[in-house]
Amino acid sequence: MKDENFILQLYKESVNAMSGSNWMWPDSWDIPRKINFLNDALSYGEKFELYEQCGIIRDVKQKIETQE
């Protein structure tokens, strides 16, 4: 297995957790803050060509945007 930057590994694991049903947002975060976080996370994923995680982020973002 290829050694991987710790930050990239943490990013992947964190985003992958978003696709599960046990993942929750902090209670104090409103919708604009969630969208901002997801936009930043998406930019980071695109920068490092982590397309599987980008897909997860887009799905989560779409769910949040439909809740507005």
Residue pairs with C-beta under 8 A, 6 or more apart in sequence:
8 48
8 50
11 41
11 44
11 45
11 48
11 50
11 53
12 50
12 53
15 41
15 45
15 50
15 53
15 56
15 57
16 53
16 56
17 23
18 56
18 57
18 60
19 56
19 59
19 60
25 34
29 37
31 64
31 67
31 68
34 64
35 61
35 64
35 65
38 57
38 60
38 61
38 64
39 61
41 57
42 54
42 57
42 58
42 61
45 51
45 53
45 54
45 57
46 54
